[in-house]
Amino acid sequence: TDNSSVIYGVAEANSSGVATVNFTNAIPTSGTLYVVVTRQQYQPYFGTISVVGGTKYTITATANPSNGGTVSGAGQYYGNTSCTLTATPAAHYDFTNWKKGSSVVSTDPTYTFTVTENASYTANFVALQPHSVTCNPVENGSISANPTTAYKNETVTLSATPASGYFFSAWDVRDANNNSIAVTGNQFTMPDRQ
C-alpha cells in the first residue's frame, strides 16, 4: 500500500518466510511503498521498501542444432540486472560458443551479462566424430579393446591374454599422430583425436 491506501498486492509467506506478490495494481515507478506484515498473533508490523522503476526485457536462447544440446536461463529481466545463460551439450556433441546475432560473445558454456535490451542468443554445438580403436597383432598372446569405436571422453577397456609361459608387461597406446595415451587400470579415455 502507499499513502493513498491503494493495495497493490497481497501474498502469504511460505514456510521459509518468503512471499511472492502478484501485483493487482500498477506500482509507481518511484517513491516509497509500505509493507504491512501480519504475524500469527495478528499484530501488524510496518516496514518500508524503496521501489525503483525499471523496464523488463526479453532474453531468448536457442540451441544450434536443436538436437545438439539444451539451453537455460532465458526469460524476462529488468534492465541493468544480470542474466546467466547455460548451454549443456547432448551426448556426442561439444559446445562451441554463444552468439548474439553473428558475433561471438562467449566460448564458455555459462555466459553472464547485464541486460540492457531485448536480445536473442544462440548456443552453437558441434557433433563429435567417433574414433576407431585398432589392436595391432602381438606375439605370444592376444589383446582386445571394448568398445572398438568411441567418442571423445568415452572410456575404452583393454584386455590382454598372454600365451602359455608368458606374462603381460605393459600397454603402449598411441593416437594417429603417434602421441602416447595414458592407460590406467587397463582403461584409457578417448581423446579428441584418433
C-alpha positions as CSV (number, residue, x, y, z in Angstrom):
1,T,0.0,0.0,0.0
2,D,1.0,3.7,-0.3
3,N,-0.1,6.9,1.4
4,S,-3.3,6.8,-0.6
5,S,-4.1,3.4,0.9
6,V,-4.1,1.7,-2.5
7,I,-3.4,-2.0,-2.1
8,Y,-1.0,-3.2,-4.8
9,G,-0.9,-6.9,-3.9
10,V,-1.4,-9.5,-1.1
11,A,0.6,-12.6,-0.5
12,E,1.1,-15.3,2.2
13,A,4.6,-16.2,3.2
14,N,5.7,-19.8,2.8
15,S,7.4,-21.9,5.5
16,S,10.7,-20.2,4.7
17,G,9.2,-16.8,5.3
18,V,9.2,-15.9,1.6
19,A,6.2,-14.2,0.0
20,T,5.8,-13.6,-3.8
21,V,3.4,-10.8,-4.5
22,N,1.5,-10.7,-7.8
23,F,0.6,-7.0,-8.1
24,T,-3.1,-6.3,-8.9
25,N,-2.5,-2.6,-9.5
26,A,0.3,-0.9,-11.4
27,I,3.1,0.1,-9.0
28,P,4.6,3.6,-9.2
29,T,7.9,3.9,-11.0
30,S,9.5,5.6,-8.0
31,G,8.7,6.6,-4.4
32,T,8.0,4.6,-1.2
33,L,5.7,1.7,-0.7
34,Y,4.6,0.5,2.7
35,V,4.7,-3.2,3.5
36,V,2.3,-4.5,6.1
37,V,3.2,-7.8,7.7
38,T,0.6,-9.5,9.8
39,R,2.0,-12.1,12.2
40,Q,0.3,-15.1,13.7
41,Q,-0.6,-13.1,16.7
42,Y,-2.4,-10.7,14.3
43,Q,-0.1,-7.9,15.4
44,P,0.8,-5.8,12.4
45,Y,4.4,-5.0,11.6
46,F,5.2,-1.9,9.5
47,G,8.3,-1.6,7.3
48,T,9.2,0.3,4.2
49,I,11.0,-0.5,1.0
50,S,12.2,1.8,-1.8
51,V,10.7,1.0,-5.2
52,V,12.9,1.7,-8.2
53,G,11.2,1.6,-11.6
54,G,12.6,-0.3,-14.5
55,T,11.9,-1.8,-17.9
56,K,11.6,-5.5,-18.4
57,Y,13.4,-7.0,-21.4
58,T,13.0,-10.4,-23.0
59,I,16.1,-12.6,-23.4
60,T,15.7,-15.7,-25.7
61,A,18.2,-18.5,-26.2
62,T,18.2,-21.4,-28.7
63,A,20.4,-24.4,-29.4
64,N,22.0,-24.9,-32.8
65,P,21.5,-27.6,-34.0
66,S,18.3,-28.1,-31.9
67,N,19.4,-31.7,-31.0
68,G,22.9,-30.6,-30.1
69,G,22.1,-29.7,-26.6
70,T,19.9,-27.7,-24.2
71,V,19.9,-24.1,-23.0
72,S,18.6,-22.5,-19.9
73,G,18.3,-19.0,-18.3
74,A,16.2,-17.3,-20.9
75,G,13.2,-15.2,-19.8
76,Q,12.3,-11.7,-18.8
77,Y,14.7,-9.5,-16.8
78,Y,14.7,-5.9,-15.6
79,G,17.2,-3.6,-17.2
80,N,20.7,-3.5,-15.6
81,T,20.2,-6.9,-13.9
82,S,22.3,-10.0,-14.6
83,C,21.2,-12.9,-16.8
84,T,23.1,-16.2,-16.9
85,L,22.6,-18.5,-19.9
86,T,23.8,-22.1,-19.6
87,A,24.4,-24.5,-22.5
88,T,24.6,-28.2,-22.0
89,P,25.7,-30.4,-24.9
90,A,23.9,-33.6,-25.7
91,A,25.7,-36.9,-26.0
92,H,28.3,-36.9,-28.7
93,Y,28.2,-33.1,-29.1
94,D,30.5,-30.4,-27.9
95,F,29.7,-26.8,-27.0
96,T,31.3,-24.3,-29.3
97,N,30.2,-20.7,-28.4
98,W,27.4,-18.3,-27.6
99,K,26.5,-15.9,-30.4
100,K,24.4,-12.7,-30.3
101,G,23.5,-12.3,-34.0
102,S,26.7,-13.0,-35.9
103,S,29.0,-12.0,-33.0
104,V,30.6,-14.5,-30.7
105,V,30.1,-13.3,-27.1
106,S,31.4,-16.2,-25.1
107,T,33.2,-19.5,-25.6
108,D,32.2,-20.6,-22.1
109,P,29.0,-22.7,-21.8
110,T,27.9,-20.4,-18.9
111,Y,27.5,-16.8,-20.0
112,T,26.6,-14.0,-17.7
113,F,25.9,-10.5,-18.9
114,T,24.0,-7.3,-17.9
115,V,20.6,-7.0,-19.6
116,T,20.1,-3.7,-21.4
117,E,17.8,-4.6,-24.3
118,N,15.7,-7.4,-25.8
119,A,18.1,-9.9,-27.2
120,S,18.4,-13.3,-28.7
121,Y,21.4,-15.7,-28.2
122,T,22.3,-18.9,-29.9
123,A,24.3,-21.7,-28.3
124,N,26.3,-23.5,-31.0
125,F,27.2,-27.1,-30.7
126,V,29.3,-29.4,-33.0
127,A,28.9,-33.1,-33.5
128,L,31.7,-35.2,-32.3
129,Q,33.3,-37.8,-34.6
130,P,33.7,-41.4,-33.5
131,H,37.2,-42.8,-33.4
132,S,38.2,-46.4,-34.1
133,V,40.4,-48.4,-31.7
134,T,42.8,-50.7,-33.5
135,C,44.6,-53.5,-31.8
136,N,47.8,-54.4,-33.6
137,P,48.7,-58.1,-33.7
138,V,51.1,-59.1,-30.9
139,E,53.4,-62.1,-30.4
140,N,52.9,-64.6,-27.6
141,G,49.4,-63.5,-26.7
142,S,46.3,-61.6,-27.8
143,I,44.8,-58.2,-27.0
144,S,41.3,-56.7,-27.5
145,A,39.5,-53.4,-26.8
146,N,35.9,-52.7,-25.8
147,P,34.4,-50.7,-27.4
148,T,36.2,-50.7,-30.7
149,T,34.7,-47.3,-31.7
150,A,34.5,-44.5,-29.1
151,Y,33.7,-40.8,-28.9
152,K,35.8,-38.1,-27.1
153,N,35.9,-38.6,-23.3
154,E,34.4,-42.1,-23.5
155,T,36.3,-44.9,-21.7
156,V,37.9,-47.8,-23.6
157,T,38.8,-51.0,-21.7
158,L,41.7,-53.1,-22.9
159,S,42.2,-56.8,-22.3
160,A,45.4,-58.9,-22.7
161,T,45.7,-62.7,-22.7
162,P,49.3,-63.9,-22.6
163,A,50.3,-67.2,-24.3
164,S,51.4,-70.1,-22.1
165,G,54.7,-69.3,-20.4
166,Y,54.4,-65.6,-20.9
167,F,53.1,-62.7,-18.8
168,F,51.6,-59.3,-19.6
169,S,54.2,-56.4,-19.4
170,A,52.7,-53.0,-20.3
171,W,50.3,-51.2,-22.6
172,D,51.5,-48.9,-25.4
173,V,48.5,-46.8,-26.7
174,R,49.1,-44.2,-29.4
175,D,46.9,-41.8,-31.3
176,A,47.0,-41.2,-35.1
177,N,49.8,-38.7,-34.5
178,N,51.8,-41.2,-32.5
179,N,51.2,-39.3,-29.2
180,S,51.1,-41.6,-26.2
181,I,47.8,-42.0,-24.4
182,A,47.8,-42.8,-20.7
183,V,46.4,-46.1,-19.6
184,T,45.2,-46.7,-16.0
185,G,43.8,-50.0,-14.8
186,N,43.6,-51.3,-18.4
187,Q,41.5,-48.3,-19.4
188,F,42.0,-45.1,-21.2
189,T,39.9,-42.1,-22.1
190,M,39.4,-41.4,-25.8
191,P,41.0,-38.0,-26.7
192,D,39.5,-35.8,-29.4
193,R,41.8,-37.5,-31.9
194,Q,42.3,-41.0,-33.3
